[in-house]
Amino acid sequence: MTTQTLSLSGLRSDILALAAVGLIGLGIVFVAGHAQAGALHDAAHDVRHATGFPCH
């Protein structure tokens, strides 16, 4: 009984993690698909400067 309960708990946790990752992925695709190209470029450019990567 304990093994079955433990595996059901692990399965629920895995499903919840997959659902969360799927929602985050869809959110990124939605935002990137509807944002203007200039806004995406500026955001990526700012992140590169903030993390210290050269971009020019």
Residue pairs with C-beta under 8 A, 6 or more apart in sequence:
32 40
45 55
48 54
48 55
49 55
